[in-house]
């Protein structure tokens, strides 16, 4: 039995909706479903009954929920106690935020710092994945979020959770979104990332045959990409949650056979990772995503 399985069980029971529970835990829906399925198989009981608009606890699930919550609370208590037992650390940490703060659970991270490390001042700075290594080297950042790992040997990186990327096409640009060829897509204008954009890098790496489209508008900022796609500018690769929101609003069609994945990571300089301040900050941040 894994702690992550109990966390998935507790979150789903609380929200009565697997999609919302997956979002709370920063998991894909399939990953959450797998965690619950594995727990049900190990316990040999059905924890939930699936309904049209969500899930309900079965009698067996209701009987086990209190114990699952108690285990999760105990684990978090142990982690907090261990942090307090460490050598007192003071100072400030500047954290680079590369995307939507809500998506990264910045509020939860800030609360964890205030609760467990009141002597550490946490500061936030806007960053981009492609620029984070240089900002770490220059001292502008102590830690930074990014899409994807870095090949740079002087950068130490921890993967936090996977993110699904979807290729979207402005509404009515295609007669069909099934099995669209690259030649067809290449004729449509693209909102294309800059050279250091991780979405562009992962797209070229993951999908055979991808090359520079004929008509491009370069934009690495996610919010700018979203706005350009909403105005019908062209094809783009977006995070799944953003793509689904635009699809629900009627702006785009999603090419479901052309999805890729990239991890959200946290990085620091390799030669700083064992500094007490950096080490403690990294542990606090990674703990947020393990709950």
Order of alpha helices (4+ residues) and beta strands (2+ residues): alpha-alpha-alpha-beta-beta-alpha-beta-alpha-beta-alpha-beta-beta-alpha-beta-alpha-beta-alpha-beta-alpha-beta-alpha
